[in-house]
Amino acid sequence: MPMRGGRLPAGRADTGGARPYERLLGSRTGRGAAALCAGALPALAFPAPSLSYFAYVALVPWLLLIRSAGTGRRAAVDGWLGGTGFMLAVHHWLMPSLHVFIVVLAALLGILWAPWGLLVDRLLGGSPSVRRSVAAVAVVPSGWLMIELVRSWEGLGGPWGLLGASQWDVPLALRTASVGGVWLVSLGVVAVNTVVTLLLAVPAGRRAAGACLVAGAVGVGATAVWAPRPEETGSVRIGVVQPGVVDGPGSVDRRFARSEALTRGLAGRDVDLVVWGESSVGVDLSRDPETAGRVAALSRLVGADVLVNMDARRTDGPDRAGIYKSAVLVGPEGPTGDRYDKMRLVPFGEYVPARALLGWATSVGKAAGEDRLRGNGPVVMDLPDGLRVGPLVCFESAFPDMSRQLTRDGAQLLVAQSSTSTFQHSWAPAQHASLGALRAAETGRPMVHATLTGVSAVYGPGGERVGTPLGTDATEAAVYDVPLAGGTTLYVRLGAWPVYGAVAVLAVFFGAAGLRSFRTPAPTRPGRPARTAGESRERPEH
């Protein structure tokens, strides 16, 4: 039964003289395994492998596989299994905590790629015309961006592993991020993969694909030249304290003592702010004057405020009693009153979504036994010297909208306090630190990523790295001369406009498809031939 473009339905191809890989893809098991592996390939573009440029061809095997599906159902399955492989690969470091539950989550989130598989099959399957090839370069990336938008919701895991974030160390990509955020970078990466697929597999679309590639290169070049650049307005000296992993009984007190000792080493180094990592203080400073006094003494010694992070139970009224993750600014006289409570929590790590339904996850992994509570809104902290600091806590550095809002509220310096002790020997610390480069490039504000354990790194207003990062094995206090910048980027002014553009592209595409379907008359079945004179009305004998 021939299909569009002369293809045969999956599972019905004649494999008599097929090559080994063709026989493999002809079986459901082999094709499913190929889809899982193809979907996992883009993870290599992220840290720690950090094969950034591989991202521009990493989707090609997956696109070629979907293109050969033969049926819409098989294309949707290829999309789902590829999405499952991608989610497993970029979140594999969660396996020690969630065990088999991570496979269930990846399979559920992978369903988001099933419609994308249908879209790829519709545009790239068979023998696409020139018009369909050009449409594919716009529509396939737009469909991918919708998936990234949906899964960026905190309840579905948040924007970890957005494809554009793999380009954190590519200067042209960082300039692009200043115009349209990580969303525009993701669109560009998927568009290049689509063009490469057309060049490899669609002879009729090669000329159109080449034209799209040239147009994209001109657009990126124009962005690099004409997009507004942050203008340097001075610099500040930031001390980053990374105590490293401290395990065993009394680890909270011993970690605090180590941070205290490292901070003393910053005395006389003329720092403007000292930053500790996430959960660096295990008590509520407002109810523990002794601990608050020790931090205040450090502030007096180094001549700068200390930004600590409390992971402690607080009682803020009958409806607000519970555990908070809070960035707290401490000056020479004690806490200054500037406090930011973490707003976006890590699913399963800090709360269990729909605990009544999914609470069993705590029995098969290290999911949170008690839900943390959320803050009410972003906070910009004012230092005595006039510097305005916008704090984020751990996972929140993955959300582009949060750093954008802090910048719009007047933050001159973005600070993310983090800790990755559970995942210290995985890819997670390096990938988490790399997000600071994207946030800095998007906002035109420098970003300090300070960790209790993990990788601490500092980035300038354009996303460029400042100084030498502190690796996962470091127990150190380092000082960074961080450039400040004024002005605003196009992303800060316009927000996530590439997302709205992608919605418009998909709306036009589906609208045009629906209009064509409405205008094309349905095929009519041929009527029975008229009987000739003398034709017997009796049914023929068999």
C-alpha positions as CSV (number, residue, x, y, z in Angstrom):
1,M,0.0,0.0,0.0
2,P,2.0,3.0,-1.2
3,M,2.1,6.1,1.0
4,R,3.0,9.8,0.4
5,G,6.2,10.1,-1.6
6,G,6.2,6.4,-2.4
7,R,6.9,5.3,1.1
8,L,5.6,2.0,2.6
9,P,4.0,1.8,6.0
10,A,6.3,1.0,8.9
11,G,6.6,-2.7,9.4
12,R,5.5,-3.5,5.8
13,A,8.7,-2.7,3.9
14,D,10.3,-5.5,1.9
15,T,13.5,-6.3,3.8
16,G,14.6,-9.1,1.7
17,G,17.7,-7.3,0.4
18,A,17.8,-4.6,3.1
19,R,21.0,-3.6,4.7
20,P,21.5,-4.4,8.5
21,Y,20.5,-0.9,9.6
22,E,17.4,-1.0,7.4
23,R,16.4,-4.4,8.9
24,L,17.0,-2.9,12.4
25,L,14.7,0.1,11.7
26,G,12.2,-2.2,10.2
27,S,11.5,-3.9,13.6
28,R,9.6,-2.1,16.3
29,T,12.1,-2.9,18.9
30,G,15.1,-1.7,16.8
31,R,13.3,1.4,15.7
32,G,12.3,2.3,19.2
33,A,15.8,1.9,20.5
34,A,17.1,4.0,17.6
35,A,14.6,6.7,18.5
36,L,15.6,6.7,22.2
37,C,19.3,7.0,21.3
38,A,18.7,9.7,18.6
39,G,16.7,11.8,21.1
40,A,19.5,11.5,23.7
41,L,22.2,12.8,21.4
42,P,21.6,16.6,22.0
43,A,22.5,16.1,25.7
44,L,26.2,15.9,24.6
45,A,26.1,19.6,23.6
46,F,25.5,20.6,27.3
47,P,28.2,20.6,30.0
48,A,30.0,18.5,31.1
49,P,30.8,17.2,27.6
50,S,30.1,20.8,26.4
51,L,30.2,19.9,22.7
52,S,28.3,23.2,22.0
53,Y,28.6,23.1,18.2
54,F,27.4,19.6,18.1
55,A,23.9,21.0,18.9
56,Y,23.6,22.2,15.3
57,V,23.5,18.7,13.9
58,A,22.5,16.7,17.0
59,L,18.8,16.5,16.0
60,V,19.5,15.4,12.4
61,P,19.5,11.6,13.1
62,W,16.2,12.0,15.0
63,L,14.7,14.1,12.2
64,L,15.8,11.6,9.5
65,L,14.3,8.7,11.6
66,I,11.0,10.4,11.9
67,R,11.1,11.3,8.2
68,S,11.3,7.6,7.4
69,A,8.4,6.7,9.6
70,G,5.9,6.0,6.8
71,T,2.8,6.6,8.9
72,G,1.7,9.3,11.2
73,R,1.3,6.9,14.1
74,R,4.9,5.7,13.7
75,A,6.1,9.3,13.5
76,A,4.3,10.2,16.7
77,V,5.9,7.2,18.5
78,D,9.3,8.2,17.2
79,G,8.8,11.6,18.5
80,W,7.6,10.3,21.9
81,L,10.5,7.9,22.3
82,G,13.0,10.4,21.2
83,G,11.6,12.9,23.7
84,T,11.9,10.3,26.4
85,G,15.5,9.7,25.5
86,F,16.2,13.4,25.5
87,M,14.6,13.9,29.0
88,L,16.5,10.9,30.4
89,A,19.8,12.1,29.0
90,V,19.5,15.7,30.3
91,H,18.2,14.6,33.7
92,H,20.2,11.4,34.2
93,W,21.9,12.8,37.2
94,L,18.6,12.6,39.1
95,M,18.6,8.8,39.0
96,P,20.3,8.4,42.4
97,S,17.5,10.5,43.9
98,L,14.4,9.3,42.0
99,H,15.6,5.9,40.8
100,V,13.1,4.2,38.5
101,F,10.6,7.2,38.9
102,I,12.8,9.3,36.6
103,V,12.0,6.8,33.8
104,V,8.3,7.3,34.4
105,L,8.6,11.1,34.5
106,A,10.7,11.1,31.3
107,A,8.2,8.9,29.5
108,L,5.3,11.2,30.5
109,L,7.2,14.3,29.5
110,G,8.3,12.6,26.3
111,I,4.7,12.6,25.1
112,L,5.1,16.4,24.4
113,W,7.3,15.4,21.4
114,A,4.6,13.1,19.8
115,P,2.8,16.0,18.1
116,W,6.2,17.3,17.0
117,G,6.9,14.0,15.4
118,L,3.7,14.3,13.4
119,L,4.7,17.8,12.4
120,V,8.1,16.7,11.2
121,D,6.5,13.8,9.3
122,R,4.1,16.2,7.6
123,L,6.8,18.6,6.5
124,L,9.8,16.5,5.9
125,G,8.3,13.1,5.0
126,G,8.2,11.8,1.5
127,S,9.5,14.1,-1.2
128,P,8.9,17.7,0.1
129,S,8.4,20.4,-2.5
130,V,10.3,23.7,-2.3
131,R,7.4,25.4,-0.6
132,R,7.1,22.6,2.0
133,S,10.9,22.7,2.6
134,V,10.9,26.4,3.3
135,A,7.9,26.0,5.6
136,A,9.7,23.2,7.5
137,V,12.6,25.6,8.4
138,A,10.1,27.9,10.2
139,V,7.5,25.4,11.5
140,V,9.6,22.6,12.8
141,P,11.6,24.9,15.1
142,S,8.4,26.7,16.2
143,G,6.9,23.3,17.2
144,W,10.0,22.5,19.2
145,L,9.8,25.9,21.0
146,M,6.2,25.1,22.1
147,I,7.5,22.0,23.8
148,E,10.2,24.0,25.6
149,L,7.6,26.5,26.7
150,V,5.3,23.9,28.1
151,R,7.9,21.9,29.9
152,S,9.4,25.1,31.3
153,W,6.5,25.3,33.7
154,E,7.9,24.6,37.2
155,G,5.4,21.8,37.9
156,L,6.8,19.9,34.9
157,G,10.4,20.2,35.9
158,G,11.2,23.7,34.8
159,P,13.5,25.0,31.9
160,W,16.4,22.6,32.5
161,G,18.0,21.5,29.3
162,L,16.5,24.1,26.9
163,L,18.4,23.4,23.7
164,G,19.5,27.1,23.4
165,A,21.2,26.9,26.8
166,S,23.8,24.5,25.3
167,Q,25.2,27.6,23.5
168,W,26.3,29.3,26.7
169,D,29.9,29.6,25.6
170,V,29.3,30.6,21.9
171,P,29.7,34.4,21.5
172,L,27.3,34.8,18.6
173,A,24.7,32.8,20.5
174,L,25.1,35.0,23.6
175,R,24.6,38.1,21.4
176,T,21.5,36.5,20.0
177,A,20.2,35.8,23.5
178,S,20.5,39.5,24.3
179,V,17.9,40.0,21.5
180,G,15.4,37.2,22.1
181,G,16.6,35.3,25.1
182,V,17.4,31.6,25.2
183,W,14.2,31.1,23.2
184,L,15.6,32.7,20.1
185,V,18.8,30.7,20.4
186,S,16.7,27.5,20.6
187,L,14.8,28.5,17.4
188,G,18.1,29.0,15.6
189,V,19.6,25.7,16.7
190,V,16.6,23.7,15.6
191,A,16.3,25.6,12.3
192,V,20.0,24.8,11.4
193,N,19.3,21.1,12.2
194,T,16.2,21.2,9.9
195,V,18.3,22.8,7.1
196,V,21.0,20.2,7.4
197,T,18.3,17.4,7.2
198,L,17.0,19.0,4.0
199,L,20.5,19.2,2.5
200,L,21.1,15.6,3.3
201,A,17.8,13.9,2.4
202,V,15.7,16.2,0.2
203,P,17.4,17.0,-3.2
204,A,14.5,19.1,-4.3
205,G,14.7,21.3,-1.2
206,R,18.5,21.8,-1.2
207,R,18.5,25.2,-2.9
208,A,15.7,26.5,-0.6
209,A,17.6,25.1,2.4
210,G,20.8,26.8,1.3
211,A,18.9,30.1,0.9
212,C,17.5,29.8,4.4
213,L,20.9,29.1,5.8
214,V,22.4,32.2,4.1
215,A,19.4,34.3,5.4
216,G,19.9,33.0,8.9
217,A,23.7,33.7,8.8
218,V,23.0,37.3,7.7
219,G,20.5,37.7,10.5
220,V,22.8,36.5,13.1
221,G,25.6,38.6,11.8
222,A,23.4,41.7,11.8
223,T,22.4,40.9,15.4
224,A,26.1,40.7,16.4
225,V,26.8,44.1,14.8
226,W,23.7,46.2,15.6
227,A,22.0,44.8,18.7
228,P,22.5,47.1,21.7
229,R,25.5,46.3,23.9
230,P,25.7,46.9,27.6
231,E,27.9,49.9,28.4
232,E,30.4,49.4,31.2
233,T,29.8,51.7,34.2
234,G,32.4,50.5,36.7
235,S,33.1,47.4,38.6
236,V,32.7,45.8,42.0
237,R,34.7,43.2,44.0
238,I,32.7,40.2,45.0
239,G,34.0,37.5,47.4
240,V,32.6,34.0,46.7
241,V,32.8,31.5,49.5
242,Q,32.6,27.8,48.6
243,P,33.1,25.5,51.6
244,G,32.7,22.3,49.6
245,V,31.2,19.0,50.7
246,V,30.9,18.4,54.5
247,D,29.2,15.1,55.4
248,G,28.5,13.2,58.6
249,P,27.0,14.1,62.0
250,G,27.0,17.8,62.7
251,S,27.7,18.7,59.1
252,V,25.5,21.9,59.2
253,D,27.6,23.3,62.1
254,R,30.9,22.2,60.6
255,R,30.0,23.6,57.2
256,F,29.1,27.0,58.8
257,A,32.4,27.0,60.7
258,R,34.3,26.3,57.4
259,S,32.5,29.1,55.6
260,E,33.3,31.4,58.6
261,A,37.0,30.6,58.4
262,L,37.2,31.1,54.6
263,T,35.4,34.4,54.9
264,R,38.0,35.6,57.5
265,G,40.6,35.2,54.7
266,L,38.9,37.9,52.7
267,A,39.8,40.6,55.3
268,G,41.8,43.4,53.7
269,R,40.9,42.4,50.2
270,D,38.5,45.4,49.7
271,V,35.5,43.4,48.7
272,D,32.1,45.0,48.2
273,L,30.0,41.9,48.9
274,V,30.6,38.4,50.2
275,V,28.3,35.7,48.9
276,W,27.7,32.3,50.5
277,G,26.0,29.4,48.8
278,E,22.5,27.9,49.2
279,S,21.6,26.4,52.6
280,S,24.8,27.9,54.1
281,V,22.9,28.7,57.3
282,G,20.7,26.1,58.9
283,V,18.9,28.3,61.4
284,D,16.5,31.3,61.3
285,L,18.8,34.2,62.0
286,S,15.9,36.3,63.4
287,R,15.6,33.7,66.2
288,D,19.2,32.8,66.7
289,P,21.1,36.0,67.7
290,E,24.3,34.1,68.4
291,T,24.6,32.9,64.8
292,A,23.5,36.2,63.4
293,G,26.2,37.9,65.6
294,R,28.9,35.6,64.1
295,V,27.9,36.6,60.6
296,A,27.8,40.3,61.6
297,A,31.3,40.0,63.0
298,L,32.5,38.7,59.7
299,S,30.8,41.6,57.9
300,R,32.7,44.0,60.2
301,L,36.0,42.2,59.7
302,V,35.9,42.2,55.8
303,G,34.2,45.6,55.6
304,A,31.3,44.4,53.4
305,D,27.8,42.9,53.8
306,V,27.5,39.1,53.6
307,L,24.7,37.5,51.6
308,V,23.9,34.1,53.2
309,N,21.2,31.6,52.5
310,M,19.0,30.2,55.2
311,D,17.4,26.7,54.9
312,A,15.3,26.9,58.1
313,R,11.9,26.6,59.7
314,R,10.2,30.0,60.3
315,T,6.9,31.0,61.8
316,D,5.5,34.0,59.9
317,G,2.0,33.6,61.1
318,P,-0.4,30.6,61.3
319,D,-0.6,30.3,57.6
320,R,3.1,30.8,56.8
321,A,4.8,28.4,59.2
322,G,7.2,26.0,57.5
323,I,10.6,25.6,55.9
324,Y,11.9,28.4,53.6
325,K,15.0,28.8,51.4
326,S,15.9,32.5,52.0
327,A,18.6,34.8,50.8
328,V,19.4,37.1,53.7
329,L,21.7,40.2,53.7
330,V,23.7,40.6,56.9
331,G,25.6,43.8,57.7
332,P,27.9,44.9,60.5
333,E,25.0,45.3,62.9
334,G,23.2,42.0,61.9
335,P,20.5,41.2,59.4
336,T,19.6,44.3,57.4
337,G,16.0,43.4,56.8
338,D,16.6,42.5,53.2
339,R,15.4,38.9,52.7
340,Y,14.3,37.0,49.6
341,D,12.3,33.8,50.0
342,K,12.7,31.3,47.1
343,M,9.6,31.3,44.9
344,R,10.1,28.5,42.4
345,L,10.9,25.2,44.1
346,V,12.5,22.0,42.7
347,P,9.8,19.4,42.0
348,F,10.3,16.3,44.2
349,G,13.6,17.8,45.6
350,E,11.8,20.6,47.6
351,Y,8.2,19.7,47.2
352,V,6.1,16.8,45.8
353,P,3.5,17.9,43.2
354,A,0.1,16.5,44.0
355,R,1.5,14.9,47.1
356,A,-1.7,13.0,47.8
357,L,-1.3,11.2,44.5
358,L,2.5,11.1,44.1
359,G,3.6,10.9,47.7
360,W,4.8,7.4,47.2
361,A,7.8,8.8,45.3
362,T,9.4,9.5,48.7
363,S,9.6,5.7,49.3
364,V,11.6,5.0,46.1
365,G,14.0,7.9,46.2
366,K,15.1,11.0,48.0
367,A,12.0,13.1,47.3
368,A,11.2,15.8,49.8
369,G,9.6,14.5,53.0
370,E,8.0,17.9,53.6
371,D,7.1,20.6,51.2
372,R,9.1,23.9,51.4
373,L,7.1,27.1,51.3
374,R,7.3,29.8,48.6
375,G,8.1,33.5,48.8
376,N,5.7,36.2,47.6
377,G,7.8,38.0,45.0
378,P,11.2,39.1,43.7
379,V,13.4,41.3,45.9
380,V,16.1,43.8,45.0
381,M,18.6,44.4,47.8
382,D,20.3,47.8,48.3
383,L,23.9,47.7,49.6
384,P,25.4,50.6,51.6
385,D,27.6,51.7,48.6
386,G,24.5,52.0,46.3
387,L,24.9,48.6,44.6
388,R,21.6,47.0,43.9
389,V,21.6,43.1,44.0
390,G,18.9,40.8,42.6
391,P,19.1,37.4,44.4
392,L,18.0,34.0,43.0
393,V,18.2,30.6,44.7
394,C,19.5,27.6,42.9
395,F,17.0,26.3,40.4
396,E,15.6,29.8,39.8
397,S,18.7,30.7,37.7
398,A,17.2,28.4,35.0
399,F,14.1,30.7,34.5
400,P,14.8,33.6,32.1
401,D,11.8,35.6,33.2
402,M,13.0,35.9,36.8
403,S,16.4,37.5,36.0
404,R,14.6,39.7,33.4
405,Q,12.2,40.9,36.1
406,L,15.0,41.7,38.6
407,T,16.7,43.7,35.9
408,R,13.5,45.7,35.2
409,D,13.3,46.3,38.9
410,G,16.7,47.9,38.9
411,A,19.1,45.2,39.8
412,Q,22.7,45.9,38.8
413,L,24.1,42.5,39.8
414,L,22.4,39.1,39.7
415,V,23.4,36.5,42.3
416,A,22.4,32.9,42.3
417,Q,23.1,30.9,45.5
418,S,23.3,27.1,44.8
419,S,24.3,23.7,46.1
420,T,24.6,20.5,44.2
421,S,26.2,18.2,46.9
422,T,23.8,15.3,46.0
423,F,25.0,15.5,42.3
424,Q,28.6,16.5,42.9
425,H,30.1,13.9,40.6
426,S,27.6,14.3,37.7
427,W,27.1,16.7,34.8
428,A,24.7,18.8,36.9
429,P,27.2,21.2,38.6
430,A,28.8,22.4,35.4
431,Q,25.5,22.6,33.5
432,H,23.9,24.6,36.4
433,A,26.8,27.1,36.5
434,S,26.6,27.6,32.7
435,L,23.1,29.0,33.0
436,G,24.6,32.2,34.5
437,A,26.2,33.0,31.2
438,L,22.8,33.0,29.4
439,R,21.1,35.0,32.2
440,A,23.9,37.6,32.0
441,A,23.7,37.9,28.2
442,E,19.9,38.2,28.2
443,T,19.8,41.0,30.8
444,G,23.1,42.8,30.2
445,R,23.8,42.4,33.9
446,P,26.7,40.5,35.4
447,M,25.9,37.2,37.2
448,V,27.5,35.5,40.2
449,H,26.8,31.8,40.6
450,A,28.0,31.0,44.1
451,T,27.7,27.4,45.4
452,L,28.0,25.7,48.7
453,T,29.1,22.7,46.7
454,G,29.4,22.4,43.0
455,V,30.9,24.9,40.5
456,S,31.0,28.6,41.3
457,A,31.4,30.9,38.4
458,V,31.1,34.6,37.5
459,Y,30.0,36.1,34.2
460,G,30.2,39.7,32.8
461,P,27.3,41.7,31.3
462,G,27.7,40.0,27.9
463,G,27.8,36.5,29.3
464,E,31.6,36.3,29.1
465,R,33.4,34.4,31.9
466,V,35.1,36.5,34.6
467,G,38.1,35.0,36.4
468,T,38.5,31.3,37.0
469,P,35.6,29.1,38.2
470,L,35.8,27.1,41.4
471,G,35.4,23.5,40.6
472,T,33.6,20.8,42.5
473,D,36.7,19.8,44.4
474,A,37.4,23.4,45.6
475,T,37.2,24.6,49.2
476,E,38.1,28.2,48.8
477,A,37.1,31.9,49.0
478,A,37.8,33.7,45.8
479,V,37.6,37.4,44.8
480,Y,36.3,38.5,41.4
481,D,36.4,42.0,39.9
482,V,33.0,42.1,38.2
483,P,32.2,44.7,35.6
484,L,28.9,46.5,35.9
485,A,26.9,47.8,32.9
486,G,24.1,50.2,32.2
487,G,21.4,50.2,29.5
488,T,19.0,47.5,28.7
489,T,19.0,44.6,26.1
490,L,16.2,44.0,23.6
491,Y,15.3,40.9,25.6
492,V,14.7,43.0,28.7
493,R,12.6,45.5,26.8
494,L,10.6,43.0,24.7
495,G,10.5,39.8,26.6
496,A,10.0,36.4,25.1
497,W,8.8,37.7,21.7
498,P,10.2,34.6,19.9
499,V,7.7,32.5,21.7
500,Y,4.8,34.7,20.3
501,G,6.4,34.6,16.9
502,A,6.5,30.7,17.0
503,V,2.8,30.7,18.0
504,A,2.0,32.9,15.0
505,V,3.9,30.7,12.6
506,L,2.1,27.6,13.9
507,A,-1.2,29.4,13.7
508,V,-0.6,30.4,10.1
509,F,0.5,26.9,9.2
510,F,-2.4,25.1,10.7
511,G,-4.8,27.7,9.4
512,A,-3.5,27.3,5.9
513,A,-3.7,23.5,6.2
514,G,-7.3,23.7,7.5
515,L,-8.3,26.1,4.7
516,R,-6.8,23.7,2.1
517,S,-8.6,20.8,3.6
518,F,-11.9,22.8,3.5
519,R,-11.5,23.8,-0.1
520,T,-10.4,20.4,-1.4
521,P,-13.6,18.3,-2.2
522,A,-13.7,14.9,-0.6
523,P,-13.1,12.1,-3.1
524,T,-16.3,10.4,-4.2
525,R,-16.6,6.7,-4.6
526,P,-17.2,5.5,-8.1
527,G,-20.8,4.3,-8.7
528,R,-21.6,0.8,-9.8
529,P,-21.5,0.3,-13.5
530,A,-24.9,0.4,-15.3
531,R,-26.2,-3.0,-16.4
532,T,-26.4,-3.7,-20.1
533,A,-29.4,-5.1,-21.8
534,G,-29.7,-8.7,-21.2
535,E,-27.4,-8.8,-18.2
536,S,-28.5,-11.3,-15.7
537,R,-29.8,-10.1,-12.4
538,E,-28.8,-13.4,-10.8
539,R,-25.7,-13.5,-8.7
540,P,-22.9,-15.4,-10.4
541,E,-22.2,-18.8,-9.2
542,H,-18.9,-19.4,-7.3
